[in-house]
């Protein structure tokens, strides 16, 4: 995955901080959490991270926007991804004015955050002229991350946003069993409805499209464990 980058998460809400830490660690990033603006400024100075994820709402009278301003005033050039409350346009504008590179509105799905993180880190590595591979492939299945089309052989498949995110998660972790909780958390976010059957519905829609040309099943149910993108047994 080529991602030993160090990410500093600045968030006082434990559930969200640990949701981010788990997901980013799983992707191979080195992760530090700061639960206040003051600690964030210290950590950024001592440990120069490659990217900062910064929540606007922080305790102790030092909010994310002020933290962002101070980081930029100190001359730090790492990308800053701001987390803002739903529909708070003022926060978004203030964040970008203060020097944030991008923002994400809560609640968000982990895959969406990951896409922003990867894009920001890529932009940062301007000297690196070998761009990340934009087409994932598994057997005769391809997923093009620029057009967001999937292909089964030559057959093109149009995906909704959620279907795309779901398939991207599987194709980035081929042959691995992904548990229901992990998938729900990654695609539907940290406040997903625990008891809903939304995942089963999406899996079945996705299968219908991936198998519309009578191709063999690649999205397998692993009984009692979860789902895996893998070749059918002979
Ligand atoms: Ca917060």
py3Dmol code that shows the C-alpha trace and the ligand (Angstrom):
import py3Dmol

protein = """\
ATOM      1  CA  UNK A   1       0.000   0.000   0.000  1.00  0.00           C
ATOM      2  CA  UNK A   2       3.045   2.241   0.152  1.00  0.00           C
ATOM      3  CA  UNK A   3       1.798   4.301   3.044  1.00  0.00           C
ATOM      4  CA  UNK A   4       4.136   4.628   5.991  1.00  0.00           C
ATOM      5  CA  UNK A   5       3.102   8.272   6.153  1.00  0.00           C
ATOM      6  CA  UNK A   6       2.462   9.708   9.578  1.00  0.00           C
ATOM      7  CA  UNK A   7      -1.019  11.103  10.162  1.00  0.00           C
ATOM      8  CA  UNK A   8      -1.947  13.269  13.125  1.00  0.00           C
ATOM      9  CA  UNK A   9      -5.621  13.078  14.117  1.00  0.00           C
ATOM     10  CA  UNK A  10      -6.904  15.977  16.189  1.00  0.00           C
ATOM     11  CA  UNK A  11     -10.254  15.018  17.679  1.00  0.00           C
ATOM     12  CA  UNK A  12     -11.566  14.972  21.248  1.00  0.00           C
ATOM     13  CA  UNK A  13     -14.526  12.659  20.574  1.00  0.00           C
ATOM     14  CA  UNK A  14     -13.147   9.254  21.452  1.00  0.00           C
ATOM     15  CA  UNK A  15     -15.445   7.195  19.258  1.00  0.00           C
ATOM     16  CA  UNK A  16     -14.515   9.148  16.148  1.00  0.00           C
ATOM     17  CA  UNK A  17     -10.810   9.319  17.007  1.00  0.00           C
ATOM     18  CA  UNK A  18     -10.601   5.566  17.488  1.00  0.00           C
ATOM     19  CA  UNK A  19     -12.684   4.917  14.361  1.00  0.00           C
ATOM     20  CA  UNK A  20     -10.130   6.946  12.394  1.00  0.00           C
ATOM     21  CA  UNK A  21      -7.147   5.403  14.143  1.00  0.00           C
ATOM     22  CA  UNK A  22      -8.349   1.848  13.482  1.00  0.00           C
ATOM     23  CA  UNK A  23      -9.110   2.475   9.828  1.00  0.00           C
ATOM     24  CA  UNK A  24      -5.923   4.372   9.031  1.00  0.00           C
ATOM     25  CA  UNK A  25      -3.712   1.923  10.927  1.00  0.00           C
ATOM     26  CA  UNK A  26      -5.344  -0.892   8.978  1.00  0.00           C
ATOM     27  CA  UNK A  27      -4.287   0.927   5.792  1.00  0.00           C
ATOM     28  CA  UNK A  28      -0.690   0.978   7.024  1.00  0.00           C
ATOM     29  CA  UNK A  29      -0.421   4.593   8.137  1.00  0.00           C
ATOM     30  CA  UNK A  30       1.354   5.585  11.318  1.00  0.00           C
ATOM     31  CA  UNK A  31      -1.237   7.367  13.430  1.00  0.00           C
ATOM     32  CA  UNK A  32      -1.053   9.725  16.397  1.00  0.00           C
ATOM     33  CA  UNK A  33      -4.133  11.139  18.145  1.00  0.00           C
ATOM     34  CA  UNK A  34      -4.230  14.494  19.916  1.00  0.00           C
ATOM     35  CA  UNK A  35      -7.403  15.239  21.878  1.00  0.00           C
ATOM     36  CA  UNK A  36      -6.902  18.987  22.223  1.00  0.00           C
ATOM     37  CA  UNK A  37      -5.660  21.882  20.131  1.00  0.00           C
ATOM     38  CA  UNK A  38      -2.773  22.514  22.466  1.00  0.00           C
ATOM     39  CA  UNK A  39      -1.560  18.922  22.244  1.00  0.00           C
ATOM     40  CA  UNK A  40      -2.000  19.064  18.461  1.00  0.00           C
ATOM     41  CA  UNK A  41       0.292  22.084  18.161  1.00  0.00           C
ATOM     42  CA  UNK A  42       2.933  20.372  20.325  1.00  0.00           C
ATOM     43  CA  UNK A  43       2.746  17.114  18.410  1.00  0.00           C
ATOM     44  CA  UNK A  44       2.873  18.846  15.042  1.00  0.00           C
ATOM     45  CA  UNK A  45       5.975  20.749  16.112  1.00  0.00           C
ATOM     46  CA  UNK A  46       7.830  17.803  17.653  1.00  0.00           C
ATOM     47  CA  UNK A  47       6.827  15.058  15.269  1.00  0.00           C
ATOM     48  CA  UNK A  48       6.200  16.796  11.895  1.00  0.00           C
ATOM     49  CA  UNK A  49       3.405  14.608  10.495  1.00  0.00           C
ATOM     50  CA  UNK A  50       2.785  14.150   6.763  1.00  0.00           C
ATOM     51  CA  UNK A  51      -0.872  15.064   7.111  1.00  0.00           C
ATOM     52  CA  UNK A  52      -3.208  16.413   9.780  1.00  0.00           C
ATOM     53  CA  UNK A  53      -6.885  15.532  10.188  1.00  0.00           C
ATOM     54  CA  UNK A  54      -8.317  18.354  12.234  1.00  0.00           C
ATOM     55  CA  UNK A  55     -11.751  18.540  13.826  1.00  0.00           C
ATOM     56  CA  UNK A  56     -13.233  22.032  14.111  1.00  0.00           C
ATOM     57  CA  UNK A  57     -14.940  21.362  17.456  1.00  0.00           C
ATOM     58  CA  UNK A  58     -12.258  21.061  20.110  1.00  0.00           C
ATOM     59  CA  UNK A  59     -12.314  21.779  23.867  1.00  0.00           C
ATOM     60  CA  UNK A  60     -10.383  24.325  25.965  1.00  0.00           C
ATOM     61  CA  UNK A  61     -11.120  27.394  23.863  1.00  0.00           C
ATOM     62  CA  UNK A  62      -8.742  26.428  21.072  1.00  0.00           C
ATOM     63  CA  UNK A  63     -10.827  25.241  18.142  1.00  0.00           C
ATOM     64  CA  UNK A  64      -9.705  23.595  14.915  1.00  0.00           C
ATOM     65  CA  UNK A  65      -9.781  26.798  12.942  1.00  0.00           C
ATOM     66  CA  UNK A  66      -7.452  28.539  15.379  1.00  0.00           C
ATOM     67  CA  UNK A  67      -5.190  25.476  15.448  1.00  0.00           C
ATOM     68  CA  UNK A  68      -5.076  25.542  11.665  1.00  0.00           C
ATOM     69  CA  UNK A  69      -4.209  29.225  11.645  1.00  0.00           C
ATOM     70  CA  UNK A  70      -1.367  28.701  14.132  1.00  0.00           C
ATOM     71  CA  UNK A  71       0.024  25.718  12.237  1.00  0.00           C
ATOM     72  CA  UNK A  72       0.147  27.757   9.049  1.00  0.00           C
ATOM     73  CA  UNK A  73       1.588  30.758  10.889  1.00  0.00           C
ATOM     74  CA  UNK A  74       4.387  28.472  12.090  1.00  0.00           C
ATOM     75  CA  UNK A  75       5.136  27.707   8.440  1.00  0.00           C
ATOM     76  CA  UNK A  76       4.018  24.089   8.445  1.00  0.00           C
ATOM     77  CA  UNK A  77       3.252  22.839   4.959  1.00  0.00           C
ATOM     78  CA  UNK A  78       1.672  19.446   5.548  1.00  0.00           C
ATOM     79  CA  UNK A  79      -1.845  19.070   4.152  1.00  0.00           C
ATOM     80  CA  UNK A  80      -4.677  19.715   6.598  1.00  0.00           C
ATOM     81  CA  UNK A  81      -8.015  17.963   6.216  1.00  0.00           C
ATOM     82  CA  UNK A  82     -10.690  19.673   8.286  1.00  0.00           C
ATOM     83  CA  UNK A  83     -13.690  17.859   9.792  1.00  0.00           C
ATOM     84  CA  UNK A  84     -16.726  20.100  10.100  1.00  0.00           C
ATOM     85  CA  UNK A  85     -20.245  19.744  11.402  1.00  0.00           C
ATOM     86  CA  UNK A  86     -23.033  19.007   8.981  1.00  0.00           C
ATOM     87  CA  UNK A  87     -24.023  21.973   6.833  1.00  0.00           C
ATOM     88  CA  UNK A  88     -21.934  24.464   8.731  1.00  0.00           C
ATOM     89  CA  UNK A  89     -20.860  26.534   5.757  1.00  0.00           C
ATOM     90  CA  UNK A  90     -19.287  29.219   7.955  1.00  0.00           C
ATOM     91  CA  UNK A  91     -16.913  26.637   9.453  1.00  0.00           C
ATOM     92  CA  UNK A  92     -15.921  25.362   6.046  1.00  0.00           C
ATOM     93  CA  UNK A  93     -15.130  28.813   4.716  1.00  0.00           C
ATOM     94  CA  UNK A  94     -13.273  29.751   7.897  1.00  0.00           C
ATOM     95  CA  UNK A  95     -11.299  26.504   7.730  1.00  0.00           C
ATOM     96  CA  UNK A  96     -10.201  27.045   4.154  1.00  0.00           C
ATOM     97  CA  UNK A  97      -9.389  30.692   4.942  1.00  0.00           C
ATOM     98  CA  UNK A  98      -7.257  29.530   7.849  1.00  0.00           C
ATOM     99  CA  UNK A  99      -5.218  27.358   5.489  1.00  0.00           C
ATOM    100  CA  UNK A 100      -6.948  23.970   5.408  1.00  0.00           C
ATOM    101  CA  UNK A 101      -6.533  22.084   2.115  1.00  0.00           C
ATOM    102  CA  UNK A 102      -9.805  20.215   2.157  1.00  0.00           C
ATOM    103  CA  UNK A 103     -12.709  19.485   4.441  1.00  0.00           C
ATOM    104  CA  UNK A 104     -15.096  16.642   5.108  1.00  0.00           C
ATOM    105  CA  UNK A 105     -18.556  17.029   6.611  1.00  0.00           C
ATOM    106  CA  UNK A 106     -19.547  14.814   9.549  1.00  0.00           C
ATOM    107  CA  UNK A 107     -20.843  12.175   9.491  1.00  0.00           C
ATOM    108  CA  UNK A 108     -18.698  10.704   6.748  1.00  0.00           C
ATOM    109  CA  UNK A 109     -17.839   7.224   5.547  1.00  0.00           C
ATOM    110  CA  UNK A 110     -14.308   6.049   6.127  1.00  0.00           C
ATOM    111  CA  UNK A 111     -13.724   5.296   2.439  1.00  0.00           C
ATOM    112  CA  UNK A 112     -14.519   8.887   1.623  1.00  0.00           C
ATOM    113  CA  UNK A 113     -12.009  10.117   4.172  1.00  0.00           C
ATOM    114  CA  UNK A 114      -9.425   7.682   2.869  1.00  0.00           C
ATOM    115  CA  UNK A 115      -9.867   8.958  -0.686  1.00  0.00           C
ATOM    116  CA  UNK A 116      -9.243  12.539   0.485  1.00  0.00           C
ATOM    117  CA  UNK A 117      -6.229  11.487   2.552  1.00  0.00           C
ATOM    118  CA  UNK A 118      -4.673   9.665  -0.375  1.00  0.00           C
ATOM    119  CA  UNK A 119      -5.314  12.560  -2.744  1.00  0.00           C
ATOM    120  CA  UNK A 120      -3.783  15.078  -0.338  1.00  0.00           C
ATOM    121  CA  UNK A 121      -0.709  12.937   0.294  1.00  0.00           C
ATOM    122  CA  UNK A 122      -0.290  12.389  -3.433  1.00  0.00           C
ATOM    123  CA  UNK A 123      -0.486  16.098  -4.097  1.00  0.00           C
ATOM    124  CA  UNK A 124       2.140  16.601  -1.409  1.00  0.00           C
ATOM    125  CA  UNK A 125       4.578  14.234  -3.130  1.00  0.00           C
ATOM    126  CA  UNK A 126       4.969  16.372  -6.236  1.00  0.00           C
ATOM    127  CA  UNK A 127       8.485  15.116  -6.804  1.00  0.00           C
ATOM    128  CA  UNK A 128       7.099  11.599  -7.108  1.00  0.00           C
ATOM    129  CA  UNK A 129       6.331  11.182 -10.796  1.00  0.00           C
ATOM    130  CA  UNK A 130       4.983   7.657 -10.500  1.00  0.00           C
ATOM    131  CA  UNK A 131       1.298   8.253  -9.832  1.00  0.00           C
ATOM    132  CA  UNK A 132      -0.718   5.703  -7.969  1.00  0.00           C
ATOM    133  CA  UNK A 133      -2.246   3.015 -10.108  1.00  0.00           C
ATOM    134  CA  UNK A 134      -5.768   4.139 -10.846  1.00  0.00           C
ATOM    135  CA  UNK A 135      -7.141   0.842 -12.102  1.00  0.00           C
ATOM    136  CA  UNK A 136      -7.579  -2.065  -9.742  1.00  0.00           C
ATOM    137  CA  UNK A 137      -7.917  -5.544 -11.139  1.00  0.00           C
ATOM    138  CA  UNK A 138      -8.961  -8.893  -9.739  1.00  0.00           C
ATOM    139  CA  UNK A 139      -9.472 -11.819 -12.144  1.00  0.00           C
ATOM    140  CA  UNK A 140     -11.627 -10.399 -14.987  1.00  0.00           C
ATOM    141  CA  UNK A 141     -12.964  -7.625 -12.748  1.00  0.00           C
ATOM    142  CA  UNK A 142     -11.558  -4.109 -13.107  1.00  0.00           C
ATOM    143  CA  UNK A 143     -12.360  -0.950 -11.192  1.00  0.00           C
ATOM    144  CA  UNK A 144     -11.343   2.358 -12.712  1.00  0.00           C
ATOM    145  CA  UNK A 145     -11.015   4.930  -9.922  1.00  0.00           C
ATOM    146  CA  UNK A 146     -11.015   7.923 -12.243  1.00  0.00           C
ATOM    147  CA  UNK A 147     -14.227   7.115 -14.149  1.00  0.00           C
ATOM    148  CA  UNK A 148     -15.676   5.007 -11.296  1.00  0.00           C
ATOM    149  CA  UNK A 149     -16.790   2.369 -13.790  1.00  0.00           C
ATOM    150  CA  UNK A 150     -16.336  -1.302 -13.099  1.00  0.00           C
ATOM    151  CA  UNK A 151     -15.705  -3.805 -15.887  1.00  0.00           C
ATOM    152  CA  UNK A 152     -16.284  -7.511 -16.052  1.00  0.00           C
ATOM    153  CA  UNK A 153     -14.083  -8.373 -19.021  1.00  0.00           C
ATOM    154  CA  UNK A 154     -15.259  -5.875 -21.637  1.00  0.00           C
ATOM    155  CA  UNK A 155     -18.677  -5.382 -20.073  1.00  0.00           C
ATOM    156  CA  UNK A 156     -19.024  -1.999 -18.392  1.00  0.00           C
ATOM    157  CA  UNK A 157     -20.910  -1.670 -15.101  1.00  0.00           C
ATOM    158  CA  UNK A 158     -22.266   1.646 -13.807  1.00  0.00           C
ATOM    159  CA  UNK A 159     -22.124   1.886 -10.030  1.00  0.00           C
ATOM    160  CA  UNK A 160     -23.795   4.153  -7.517  1.00  0.00           C
ATOM    161  CA  UNK A 161     -21.502   5.930  -5.064  1.00  0.00           C
ATOM    162  CA  UNK A 162     -22.056   3.385  -2.296  1.00  0.00           C
ATOM    163  CA  UNK A 163     -21.653   0.426  -4.663  1.00  0.00           C
ATOM    164  CA  UNK A 164     -18.425   1.933  -5.931  1.00  0.00           C
ATOM    165  CA  UNK A 165     -17.082   2.435  -2.404  1.00  0.00           C
ATOM    166  CA  UNK A 166     -18.059  -1.087  -1.458  1.00  0.00           C
ATOM    167  CA  UNK A 167     -16.379  -2.623  -4.480  1.00  0.00           C
ATOM    168  CA  UNK A 168     -13.297  -0.438  -3.984  1.00  0.00           C
ATOM    169  CA  UNK A 169     -12.976  -1.729  -0.439  1.00  0.00           C
ATOM    170  CA  UNK A 170     -13.110  -5.346  -1.632  1.00  0.00           C
ATOM    171  CA  UNK A 171     -10.787  -4.928  -4.588  1.00  0.00           C
ATOM    172  CA  UNK A 172      -8.199  -3.140  -2.458  1.00  0.00           C
ATOM    173  CA  UNK A 173      -8.251  -6.120  -0.071  1.00  0.00           C
ATOM    174  CA  UNK A 174      -8.641  -9.129  -2.366  1.00  0.00           C
ATOM    175  CA  UNK A 175      -8.799 -12.609  -0.842  1.00  0.00           C
ATOM    176  CA  UNK A 176      -9.328 -11.168   2.620  1.00  0.00           C
ATOM    177  CA  UNK A 177     -12.430 -11.910   4.639  1.00  0.00           C
ATOM    178  CA  UNK A 178     -14.000  -8.591   5.585  1.00  0.00           C
ATOM    179  CA  UNK A 179     -16.368  -8.768   8.526  1.00  0.00           C
ATOM    180  CA  UNK A 180     -19.791  -7.225   8.415  1.00  0.00           C
ATOM    181  CA  UNK A 181     -18.838  -4.706  11.130  1.00  0.00           C
ATOM    182  CA  UNK A 182     -15.696  -3.663   9.339  1.00  0.00           C
ATOM    183  CA  UNK A 183     -17.552  -3.121   6.076  1.00  0.00           C
ATOM    184  CA  UNK A 184     -20.378  -1.231   7.777  1.00  0.00           C
ATOM    185  CA  UNK A 185     -17.967   0.999   9.604  1.00  0.00           C
ATOM    186  CA  UNK A 186     -15.877   1.637   6.520  1.00  0.00           C
ATOM    187  CA  UNK A 187     -18.703   2.359   4.100  1.00  0.00           C
ATOM    188  CA  UNK A 188     -21.506   3.665   6.286  1.00  0.00           C
ATOM    189  CA  UNK A 189     -19.410   5.389   8.944  1.00  0.00           C
ATOM    190  CA  UNK A 190     -19.060   5.286  12.686  1.00  0.00           C
ATOM    191  CA  UNK A 191     -22.768   5.869  13.344  1.00  0.00           C
ATOM    192  CA  UNK A 192     -24.092   3.093  11.132  1.00  0.00           C
ATOM    193  CA  UNK A 193     -27.366   1.431  12.075  1.00  0.00           C
ATOM    194  CA  UNK A 194     -26.176  -1.816  13.674  1.00  0.00           C
ATOM    195  CA  UNK A 195     -29.212  -3.953  12.995  1.00  0.00           C
ATOM    196  CA  UNK A 196     -30.113  -2.918   9.483  1.00  0.00           C
ATOM    197  CA  UNK A 197     -29.799  -5.250   6.505  1.00  0.00           C
ATOM    198  CA  UNK A 198     -28.529  -2.482   4.248  1.00  0.00           C
ATOM    199  CA  UNK A 199     -25.252  -4.317   3.620  1.00  0.00           C
ATOM    200  CA  UNK A 200     -27.018  -7.493   2.500  1.00  0.00           C
ATOM    201  CA  UNK A 201     -29.104  -5.428   0.090  1.00  0.00           C
ATOM    202  CA  UNK A 202     -26.021  -3.757  -1.365  1.00  0.00           C
ATOM    203  CA  UNK A 203     -24.100  -7.018  -1.677  1.00  0.00           C
ATOM    204  CA  UNK A 204     -26.975  -8.585  -3.525  1.00  0.00           C
ATOM    205  CA  UNK A 205     -27.321  -5.579  -5.885  1.00  0.00           C
ATOM    206  CA  UNK A 206     -23.617  -5.580  -6.534  1.00  0.00           C
ATOM    207  CA  UNK A 207     -23.610  -9.308  -7.284  1.00  0.00           C
ATOM    208  CA  UNK A 208     -26.501  -8.943  -9.676  1.00  0.00           C
ATOM    209  CA  UNK A 209     -24.523  -6.397 -11.673  1.00  0.00           C
ATOM    210  CA  UNK A 210     -21.198  -8.213 -11.472  1.00  0.00           C
ATOM    211  CA  UNK A 211     -22.832 -11.434 -12.651  1.00  0.00           C
ATOM    212  CA  UNK A 212     -25.230  -9.978 -15.236  1.00  0.00           C
ATOM    213  CA  UNK A 213     -23.256 -11.637 -18.038  1.00  0.00           C
ATOM    214  CA  UNK A 214     -23.341 -15.036 -16.282  1.00  0.00           C
ATOM    215  CA  UNK A 215     -19.789 -14.559 -15.076  1.00  0.00           C
ATOM    216  CA  UNK A 216     -18.685 -16.648 -12.066  1.00  0.00           C
ATOM    217  CA  UNK A 217     -19.280 -15.192  -8.616  1.00  0.00           C
ATOM    218  CA  UNK A 218     -16.349 -13.248  -7.150  1.00  0.00           C
ATOM    219  CA  UNK A 219     -18.068 -11.658  -4.178  1.00  0.00           C
ATOM    220  CA  UNK A 220     -18.317 -14.637  -1.859  1.00  0.00           C
ATOM    221  CA  UNK A 221     -20.176 -15.055   1.395  1.00  0.00           C
ATOM    222  CA  UNK A 222     -17.922 -16.558   4.055  1.00  0.00           C
ATOM    223  CA  UNK A 223     -20.370 -18.205   6.402  1.00  0.00           C
ATOM    224  CA  UNK A 224     -20.296 -16.832   9.929  1.00  0.00           C
ATOM    225  CA  UNK A 225     -17.438 -14.466   9.070  1.00  0.00           C
ATOM    226  CA  UNK A 226     -18.309 -11.945   6.386  1.00  0.00           C
ATOM    227  CA  UNK A 227     -17.554 -11.495   2.704  1.00  0.00           C
ATOM    228  CA  UNK A 228     -14.500 -11.864   0.514  1.00  0.00           C
ATOM    229  CA  UNK A 229     -13.562 -10.998  -3.040  1.00  0.00           C
ATOM    230  CA  UNK A 230     -12.070 -14.261  -4.227  1.00  0.00           C
ATOM    231  CA  UNK A 231     -12.249 -16.841  -6.960  1.00  0.00           C
ATOM    232  CA  UNK A 232     -14.970 -19.471  -6.640  1.00  0.00           C
ATOM    233  CA  UNK A 233     -13.765 -22.899  -5.510  1.00  0.00           C
ATOM    234  CA  UNK A 234     -13.268 -25.289  -8.475  1.00  0.00           C
TER     235      UNK A 234
END
"""
ligand_1 = """\
1
CA
Ca -14.573 17.243 18.297
"""
view = py3Dmol.view(width=600, height=400)
view.addModel(protein, "pdb")
view.setStyle({"model": 0}, {"cartoon": {"style": "trace"}})
view.addModel(ligand_1, "xyz")
view.setStyle({"model": 1}, {"stick": {}})
view.zoomTo()
view.show()
